């Protein structure tokens, strides 16, 4: 049974204001919000050797947000606040519509168990958005698309001449971005030439880079205070966006290597990031996350059946006469199957044995074949050199290559092969 997918909606959150008014509200609440978040950062990362980490987190508060995907605020401290609220909801059993009860229970238990670590995750998961900043401009009249810029937060300040007072002021920042025709920010680099600034960017993604940064910090005596499972969650926190449709293959790619608990951590990371990323209108869109959950459900239901079939294969491998390449294709197709396996296991096993049976190669009496082929040589249908080639391929059991070379002549040759078969 599949999870019911909610219809995408352009519904506007009750009380949703214009972007200019929201920027004014953000500015009004900014001082209190940042004070609260900074205190949390100090409590979560209190060690003297974590000073660099605290500084990088504080810097990330000023990463700009604008466009379709982050309407919770103009600056990223609002994204952190929204995720913290989402974590509180999950701990209290409050979830968006559409999430199955078994997944709610599973994620609530893990959220409670990892209360502190998940709050550390909130402040760490976007640690590399500042280095991986990018934006696109709206196309000008007569243009099909706008321009793209990629760089670091500091390069943005310098190269785009962002006044200091606009860097942390939501109202001034909003006005500046609108005036300059900025379409929206992203946090990955495509790897493009920037001739105007005499540099080239390298393809990168802030989730993967964030994990690498925290590992590098650790190696240099700056501990993040989170386990490898949370570093994996940081790397995968945008994975839900990969699920435009239900895909067991994509689920296995990102989650098969994780333990059940670590999968839960990664799922919570992905869900809360989605819930903290508001679309225009003020509502997050969890449709991709629901497709991720459905992919998970199918993968987990199908896995025991596939393991049983692999066990059957292991037990009969040496005596069943199966083609290993066919077995590989059959099992890979099952693993990627994005529907529940509904076949009775005995029926599935029998189909597996039938479809993966090794093809029995025909044997030929080469003396008889030579005589038959000489007939074609005498008729000048084939040359002596071609006859020699055919005999060599038959002796080396590479008869498939004969048709490739002989083309239209192969029809007559195959008749001679048939007449030379050892019965």
GICORRA-V167614 format. One record per backbone hydrogen bond with DSSP energy under -1.0 kcal/mol. CO is the residue of the C=O (numbers start at 1). NH is the residue of the N-H. Records with the same first field share a line. If there is no record, write none. Layout:
CO = NH + NH
This chain:
13 = 16
18 = 22
19 = 23
20 = 24
21 = 25
22 = 26
23 = 27
24 = 28
25 = 29
29 = 33
30 = 34
31 = 35
32 = 36
33 = 37
34 = 38
35 = 39
36 = 40
37 = 41
38 = 42
39 = 43
40 = 44
41 = 45
47 = 50
48 = 51
50 = 54
51 = 55
52 = 56
53 = 57
54 = 58
55 = 59
56 = 60
59 = 62
60 = 63
61 = 77
63 = 76
66 = 185
74 = 65
75 = 78
76 = 80
77 = 81
78 = 82
79 = 83
80 = 84
81 = 85
82 = 86
83 = 87
84 = 88
85 = 89
86 = 90
87 = 91
88 = 92
89 = 94
90 = 93
96 = 99
100 = 104
101 = 105
102 = 106
103 = 107
104 = 108
105 = 109
106 = 110
107 = 111
108 = 112
109 = 113
110 = 114
112 = 115
114 = 118
115 = 119
116 = 120
117 = 121
118 = 122
119 = 123
120 = 124
121 = 125
124 = 127
126 = 129
128 = 132
130 = 153
133 = 151
134 = 186
135 = 149
136 = 183 + 184
140 = 143
147 = 137
149 = 135
152 = 156
153 = 157
154 = 158
155 = 159
156 = 160
157 = 162
163 = 166
169 = 173
170 = 174
171 = 175
172 = 176
173 = 177
174 = 178
175 = 179
176 = 180
177 = 182
178 = 181
181 = 138
184 = 136
186 = 134
187 = 206
189 = 204
192 = 201
194 = 197 + 199
199 = 194
204 = 189
205 = 209
206 = 210
207 = 211
208 = 212
209 = 213
210 = 214
211 = 215
212 = 216
213 = 217
214 = 218
215 = 219
216 = 220
217 = 222
218 = 221
227 = 230 + 231
228 = 232
229 = 233
230 = 234
231 = 235
232 = 236
236 = 239
238 = 241
239 = 242
240 = 243
242 = 244
247 = 251
248 = 252
249 = 253
250 = 254
251 = 255
252 = 256
255 = 258
259 = 263
260 = 264
261 = 265
262 = 266
263 = 267
264 = 268
265 = 269
266 = 270
267 = 271
268 = 272
269 = 273
270 = 274
271 = 275
272 = 276
274 = 277
278 = 71
279 = 282
281 = 13
283 = 279
286 = 290
287 = 291
288 = 292
289 = 293
290 = 294
291 = 295
292 = 296
293 = 297
294 = 298
295 = 299
296 = 300
297 = 301
298 = 302
299 = 303
302 = 306
303 = 307
304 = 308
305 = 309
306 = 310
307 = 311
308 = 312
309 = 313
310 = 314
311 = 315
312 = 316
313 = 317
316 = 319 + 320
321 = 358
323 = 327
324 = 328
325 = 329
326 = 330
327 = 331
328 = 332
329 = 333
330 = 334
331 = 335
332 = 336
344 = 348
345 = 349
346 = 350
347 = 351
348 = 352
349 = 353
350 = 354
351 = 355
352 = 356
356 = 323
363 = 422
365 = 369
366 = 370
367 = 371
368 = 372
369 = 373
370 = 374
371 = 375
373 = 377
374 = 378
375 = 379
376 = 381 + 382
377 = 380
383 = 387
384 = 388
385 = 389
386 = 390
387 = 391
388 = 392
389 = 393
390 = 394
391 = 395
392 = 396
393 = 398
394 = 397
398 = 401
399 = 402
401 = 405
402 = 406
403 = 407
406 = 409
407 = 410
408 = 411
409 = 413
410 = 414
411 = 415
412 = 416
413 = 417
414 = 418
415 = 419
420 = 365
